[in-house]
Amino acid sequence: MVNKKKLRVYRESVDGNYIATLTIGKEYLDRWEKYSLPFWRIYCNEHGLGLVALEEPFFDHGKKRNDWQKLLVGHAIKHQGLYAERVCFVDYDIVPNPFALNIFNELEKTKIGFVSQRNGLPQGNVDDLLRNIALHRHNSSCGKYPLDSYITRSPEDIFSDYGLFRHKDYGCGGLFVFNMELHNDYFIEVFNKYDCNSLFVANAGEEVYLNHHIQSRDDFEWLPYQWHTQWWYEMGCYYPWLYNECNRKSEIIQEAILATLLRSNFIHFVGSWEKWAWLYLAHINYSELIIKLKEFRDYQRIKLKSPSIGLIFPDNPIENKIISK
């Protein structure tokens, strides 16, 4: 059964490009509108993008997790009577830098855009990064979190576990860009392909299958990590002290999020042990954060002459003496 009435339209597109998310269930809708939507409103307004959220399953899906409905957002937009040329799906816990570039300008119109969470990471070697995260989780939980778990499993072995081709890379299913004419029917086929009674399909979600079917095509392109910055990677690498709850002061968390947004386009607050930071967005100084992000965007647009003006020291005289030595 098709549900045509549960696509919430926050803004219609100027040029046929849409940001779309899933907010199935009141808890998800409330969190999306409280923590993520304010940032998306600015971002979409900056670039004339449409913004929609699927509030209920578009098709009845039996035992399939609601995550699978992301494959149908294009279909839902079409049935709503909206003109869409391309769609960027984002999970509801992704927050953009409101003044980032337009993601639809970052790849050809005929391509599917996807972001690797294994290669091209600014944090360096992914195996070391994941071990670092595991160690911080282990220590902060008094040993509850194991040092050896599925998070360090290789992409090849993950696909093998599902009986799929052993791709060497792995993207996060929380963001992908696609062309409605070229790819929408394909994603519907993927949705319908798998039996909802399968243990993996019912309990593990769509991400591995989505990865397999995107990577099996010739018309997909890896986008840079900055388009899908992983908060658990950021916290594990740059802000490990936040694993200690005593260090989670609102002003410290705001500075960490600001620093990450300044070097990112979109942040995904993913990670069962790190996701709490997303909820802190309700407690930070939102206006101050937006002002600082806009100041940096405006600064980026200034053409610099980079003149040589000698060494410049801080006002603290003690610091000056130390540096002078």
ZAMARGU-4260 file (C-alpha; in steps of 0.2 Angstrom, whole numbers, plus 5000, padded with zeros to 4 digits):
<rodrens>
0) 5000/5000/5000 | 5007/5017/4995 | 5006/5031/5008 | 5006/5048/4998 | 5002/5060/5012
5) 5016/5058/5024 | 5030/5068/5015 | 5032/5084/5025 | 5038/5099/5013 | 5047/5112/5022
10) 5053/5121/5006 | 5050/5118/4988 | 5066/5118/4976 | 5070/5132/4965 | 5080/5122/4952
15) 5074/5104/4956 | 5087/5099/4969 | 5080/5092/4985 | 5087/5088/5002 | 5077/5073/5010
20) 5077/5064/5026 | 5067/5051/5036 | 5058/5056/5052 | 5047/5040/5054 | 5040/5041/5072
25) 5036/5056/5083 | 5052/5054/5092 | 5063/5055/5076 | 5053/5070/5069 | 5054/5080/5086
30) 5073/5077/5087 | 5075/5082/5068 | 5066/5098/5070 | 5074/5102/5086 | 5093/5098/5083
35) 5095/5097/5064 | 5081/5107/5055 | 5087/5125/5060 | 5104/5122/5051 | 5096/5114/5036
40) 5084/5129/5034 | 5098/5141/5032 | 5108/5129/5020 | 5093/5126/5009 | 5089/5144/5008
45) 5107/5149/5004 | 5106/5137/4988 | 5088/5137/4984 | 5086/5119/4988 | 5070/5110/4992
50) 5068/5101/5009 | 5057/5087/5013 | 5055/5073/5027 | 5046/5056/5025 | 5036/5055/5041
55) 5028/5037/5038 | 5033/5022/5028 | 5030/5025/5010 | 5026/5007/5006 | 5021/4994/5019
60) 5037/4984/5022 | 5033/4970/5034 | 5048/4967/5045 | 5060/4978/5036 | 5068/4991/5047
65) 5062/5009/5043 | 5080/5013/5037 | 5075/5005/5021 | 5063/5018/5017 | 5077/5030/5012
70) 5077/5020/4996 | 5060/5027/4992 | 5062/5045/4996 | 5063/5050/4978 | 5047/5040/4974
75) 5038/5049/4988 | 5044/5066/4981 | 5037/5061/4964 | 5020/5055/4971 | 5019/5072/4980
80) 5019/5081/4964 | 5035/5090/4966 | 5047/5092/4952 | 5064/5085/4957 | 5079/5082/4946
85) 5091/5076/4959 | 5090/5071/4978 | 5102/5071/4992 | 5096/5059/5005 | 5103/5063/5023
90) 5100/5054/5039 | 5090/5065/5052 | 5105/5066/5063 | 5116/5075/5050 | 5119/5093/5053
95) 5126/5105/5039 | 5138/5119/5040 | 5124/5131/5034 | 5136/5141/5024 | 5144/5126/5015
100) 5145/5124/4996 | 5130/5117/4987 | 5133/5098/4987 | 5124/5097/4970 | 5138/5106/4962
105) 5151/5094/4968 | 5147/5080/4956 | 5140/5077/4938 | 5122/5077/4937 | 5122/5059/4930
110) 5132/5052/4945 | 5127/5044/4961 | 5137/5053/4975 | 5143/5042/4990 | 5156/5045/5004
115) 5168/5032/5010 | 5171/5029/5029 | 5186/5019/5026 | 5197/5028/5013 | 5203/5046/5011
120) 5201/5051/5029 | 5210/5066/5036 | 5213/5056/5052 | 5224/5044/5043 | 5224/5025/5044
125) 5206/5019/5048 | 5212/5003/5057 | 5222/5014/5070 | 5207/5026/5071 | 5194/5012/5075
130) 5206/5004/5087 | 5208/5021/5095 | 5189/5023/5097 | 5187/5006/5104 | 5200/5009/5117
135) 5192/5025/5122 | 5175/5017/5123 | 5183/5002/5133 | 5191/5014/5146 | 5176/5025/5148
140) 5165/5010/5151 | 5176/5002/5164 | 5179/4988/5152 | 5161/4985/5146 | 5165/4989/5128
145) 5176/4976/5120 | 5193/4979/5112 | 5189/4967/5098 | 5172/4969/5090 | 5163/4971/5073
150) 5168/4990/5071 | 5186/4984/5065 | 5179/4971/5052 | 5186/4974/5035 | 5174/4980/5021
155) 5178/4963/5012 | 5173/4953/5027 | 5157/4963/5030 | 5151/4960/5012 | 5156/4942/5014
160) 5145/4940/5029 | 5130/4945/5019 | 5134/4934/5004 | 5139/4949/4993 | 5153/4953/4982
165) 5169/4958/4992 | 5170/4976/4989 | 5186/4984/4995 | 5178/5001/5001 | 5163/5005/5012
170) 5152/5020/5013 | 5140/5027/5026 | 5122/5024/5021 | 5117/5041/5029 | 5120/5051/5014
175) 5119/5048/4995 | 5115/5059/4980 | 5106/5053/4965 | 5097/5058/4949 | 5079/5055/4949
180) 5077/5050/4930 | 5093/5039/4931 | 5092/5031/4948 | 5075/5032/4957 | 5068/5016/4949
185) 5085/5007/4953 | 5083/5011/4971 | 5065/5005/4971 | 5071/4989/4964 | 5084/4987/4977
190) 5071/4990/4990 | 5060/4976/4983 | 5074/4964/4980 | 5077/4958/4997 | 5065/4947/5007
195) 5060/4955/5023 | 5060/4939/5033 | 5079/4938/5031 | 5088/4940/5048 | 5100/4953/5040
200) 5087/4962/5031 | 5075/4963/5046 | 5088/4967/5059 | 5104/4974/5051 | 5096/4988/5040
205) 5100/4993/5023 | 5117/5000/5023 | 5127/4985/5017 | 5115/4981/5003 | 5115/5000/4998
210) 5134/4999/4998 | 5134/4984/4987 | 5122/4991/4974 | 5129/5008/4973 | 5147/5001/4971
215) 5141/4989/4958 | 5137/5003/4946 | 5149/5012/4935 | 5140/5029/4937 | 5144/5032/4956
220) 5157/5044/4962 | 5166/5045/4979 | 5163/5062/4987 | 5176/5069/4999 | 5175/5065/5018
225) 5170/5083/5022 | 5153/5080/5014 | 5149/5066/5027 | 5160/5070/5042 | 5158/5056/5055
230) 5157/5063/5073 | 5163/5047/5081 | 5179/5048/5070 | 5181/5066/5075 | 5178/5063/5094
235) 5189/5048/5094 | 5203/5057/5085 | 5202/5076/5091 | 5191/5076/5106 | 5194/5060/5116
240) 5192/5069/5133 | 5174/5070/5129 | 5172/5051/5133 | 5174/5057/5151 | 5157/5064/5156
245) 5165/5076/5168 | 5172/5085/5153 | 5155/5088/5144 | 5152/5106/5147 | 5141/5115/5135
250) 5154/5128/5130 | 5167/5115/5127 | 5155/5104/5116 | 5150/5120/5107 | 5169/5124/5103
255) 5171/5106/5097 | 5156/5106/5086 | 5161/5123/5079 | 5179/5117/5075 | 5172/5102/5066
260) 5159/5112/5056 | 5173/5125/5051 | 5182/5111/5042 | 5167/5101/5036 | 5152/5103/5025
265) 5140/5090/5034 | 5142/5082/5051 | 5134/5065/5055 | 5132/5063/5073 | 5134/5044/5072
270) 5141/5032/5085 | 5131/5024/5099 | 5144/5030/5111 | 5146/5047/5104 | 5129/5052/5097
275) 5125/5062/5113 | 5134/5077/5107 | 5120/5080/5094 | 5107/5082/5108 | 5118/5096/5115
280) 5114/5107/5100 | 5098/5111/5110 | 5109/5119/5124 | 5122/5128/5115 | 5122/5147/5109
285) 5114/5144/5092 | 5115/5162/5087 | 5133/5163/5092 | 5138/5147/5082 | 5129/5153/5066
290) 5138/5170/5067 | 5155/5162/5069 | 5151/5151/5054 | 5145/5165/5043 | 5160/5176/5048
295) 5172/5162/5042 | 5162/5160/5026 | 5163/5178/5022 | 5182/5178/5026 | 5184/5163/5014
300) 5177/5175/5000 | 5190/5188/5003 | 5204/5189/4991 | 5220/5190/5002 | 5236/5199/4997
305) 5247/5189/5011 | 5259/5204/5014 | 5275/5201/5024 | 5273/5211/5040 | 5285/5203/5052
310) 5281/5192/5068 | 5266/5196/5078 | 5265/5192/5096 | 5250/5191/5108 | 5248/5205/5121
315) 5253/5194/5136 | 5270/5200/5140 | 5275/5184/5149 | 5271/5174/5133 | 5281/5187/5123
320) 5296/5184/5133 | 5295/5165/5132 | 5293/5166/5113 | 5307/5178/5111 | 5319/5166/5119
</rodrens>
